[in-house]
């Protein structure tokens, strides 16, 4: 089994070396837990190793994301020019009852049209990594649980077929309803959480599942500073 670095200091140690290559991972958490920063840091580390990647944004304009990560020193434009990184902007501008439309794209079946464009982009740059931020936006308007499970399964399957390591973010956790299905279908799940303890904000990361490897199951504290996302993998969470 080949493992690849997550790009997150401390998390590789929790995973015994990193993510198994070629699988689908889910990073879930509430607002402000750092899902986008985590996913971009993972992708930037891969690109720095010479492994091309694709980043897909579904809920924020690409211009906002570029501004938000400037402070970490991730020069997205330079990496785009080097052909090692491709950014796809699927920021939704119009929402309907059953589907959403995106700028200049076919909205007859958004989940599959998006994945078709992602697959084409992967082939164009020979990408080894794909980040989709967030998965929630692709299937949020599908009310039928069976159809939703099918769509998520097909999306994951398409990315496995082309051999990419894929990382999705998710705004919804299993305690919040039927969207738990994406956690069952993913090969690994990382959960981010924020709590208040004795008037202090405590951010914790936990590996919910990771197929095929041994990993640290204990929640660990993490921080986001000017260097990005890092985990205190040897320290217990304060209780």
Beta strands, then each sheet from edge to edge (+ up, - down):
strand 1: 3-4
strand 2: 19-20
strand 3: 24-29
strand 4: 53-57
strand 5: 85-89
strand 6: 92-95
strand 7: 100-102
strand 8: 129-133
strand 9: 165-170
strand 10: 188-197
strand 11: 200-210
strand 12: 220-225
strand 13: 228-231
sheet 1: 1+ 2-
sheet 2: 5+ 4+ 8+ 9+ 3+ 10+ 11- 12+ 13-
sheet 3: 6+ 7-
end
